[in-house]
């Protein structure tokens, strides 16, 4: 147990004394010269970065070296500055640490050793970039000059021209152009004058006098705009036609607002050759891990460079216009609400629409009744010989006044339009088939009124009514002609109705006419059954 306890204690000490996750990324070696200004950049971020020099535990940075955020300034470089420097960044919890280590090799030569080598064919055109963007950012007022093997660059007795970004271009390279080229930048920093230097080795390849170079063509981008969301990931693509074969001397790279993408942690570029039938294209992809707002509306340039030509593709990032989405959503919601409102209005006001359509169509065309139809409706009701029945009063007085007098309908009402001596059953069958609708009026069972009606007369009337209803309901249920409209007056007991009427009422419902109370106002009487008459007219032809 004592040995196991020692192991556990030792493990706990290690976990407490060091973070749980450490990632160390070497970033390369930098050749610098004594007396020059040198800026070392930490690519882990701009804030919460600490610098240290390996081998000098808790002794800080050497004299003449100053840390400014993610930049380490050598003002100027001294022989004692030779060594490895580490920038470190922890997360907010302190349990994850990123480290980047760079080696700084100091020499006493005026021009430092080259950091890269560039190869070009004899007679080709080459551009040499200065690649000291951090120095450029220290002061807008600067002077850039190039030297070859520590001597001013001259061609045909003239000094080489330098672009605004500090690059120098050599056209129709000869063997004499090979050598070490150094970019010298003179700047003012904190009131003092400094010179920064960076070297590139240029090699000239022989045996290409007969080479044929294809003119480059950038297919995409060509002043294009890419819509992005700030804070999200994005990928930019550059595609160029480079000839019929892969060219080892071809290069593609990206710049952001005239700065090389290596100056930004969010940028990562790759490129490859793509075979397209008998042609070869070069494709480069710029991955942006997180789009910052400072990337918007600023030019991204894709550079395609060969020994004989140079082309640039241009594009911009723009934030997605959410107003268009907002307008679209608003229009869709408005259209949906309007559709629902119209549907609800049509549902509740459908009878009014139907009647309005009939009135308008009746102005231009006169409706014609189907063949053999002489009446608009056959009115069926139980009519005792007494005129006090509510059903009889409704069928003989109220209904004709509304439908015939006011709206011009033609009704056949049994008890009003039949003639004495006719064969009742034959007349009913004929008249029902001559009507487009059958209105069946159902009322509550009435108490005897003592007016002299015999039981035989009442049974005869009921039998006649049932015969009328049987004819109309049979045709409606079997032939769907004519259609039946059920009208209730008062509370009707369904148990006393024939089975066919009960079935039809369950299937299509009925219209209810409410009798006005004796003390009701004229306005109340007028609007009490307004919906009843509206719905009844809709069911009528």
C-alpha angles and dihedrals in degrees: 000000000000092000092049091049091053091053092050093048091048091051092050091051090053092049092050097044097047135038118259094239127036125173118186117192120188112216102191144262126299124204113209136169130230114265096024129115112247130185121198115196127208110216095198093088146295102266139046092025123145126196130210139166119233115246094025103090112193090346096106126218122328121259114282093030117104129184117219108178108291092351127087112201123202105200091208123340116257130190089247090061092074110121146068123308126198130201116200134193129184129196122244093270094048093229097108126055132187119201132187122189125196129183119224114200113193123204133179093228118115091230115044125229115277117268093201142015126227123199123203134172121246110273094017130125121246136183121209113204121211094217097195099120094147089058090049091053093056092069133004090209106077143136122223124197135165130220130189114215085347092305126107113272110249130169121188088350094304130108115249115256118246123208126226090261091054098255124137124209127208119197124200093008116215132197089262090063092068115106146081113316119197126194112213119196120190114203141163117236124178090343095307130108118237137173123214123197138195127174136210125190113224119202125191117213117213129213099052099107091113095043117123116213121203119226110253122238125191107216095182139049108030106165090315129163123224118201112221141166115237112244095028134099121267138182126207121199129205120191125185136174108234105172140272098307140033114272117210090200093058118104135186126195140158133234128193115210088338091309123116113248091235086079091069128065092207094063126083121167134192134172140190143172118261122201112224107182104287094347133077124222128191116221127193126186123201111200117201111197093197126008110226122198091244087066092063122102091001121119119260110196127198111205121204112188131181131166089263106032147021129205134178130205119203132205140158134212117229130185115249111263103240092183089075090052090046092050091047093050091045092051092047092049091045091049090049092049092046090049091050091047092050091046091050091046091049091047094052097034100036094117090052091051091049093050092045090052091050092050092050095045090047090061093062103029131029111227115237124213119238118262113289094011111125100163135045094220143002111221115214122187141143106261119185117196089258114088094213094085113118091219091052093047091050094046098043102035118013099038097048092046092056102037103030104030100036104028104025100241122156113229132185107208117187110228091033107048103030121096128229117257096028121132097258099206094048092047093049093051092049096045094047090055090049092058129082093211138023117215111202112195114203122188138178118275108272128218118241112273099201093238096135100267110153124219089244092058092050092050090049092053092047092049091050091049093049089051091052091049094045091055095047096041092047092055091043096050095039105029102016088230125140105018118228125228114198117210122188123201111196125332108335120199106226092202090071093054126094115262092249091056092047090051093048092048091052091048103047107005127226141260117248122214114199121207114227118242116248094248097047120123122248091249091053091048090050097053099032094088098024093117090045093059092041092053092043091054090050090056091048119087 
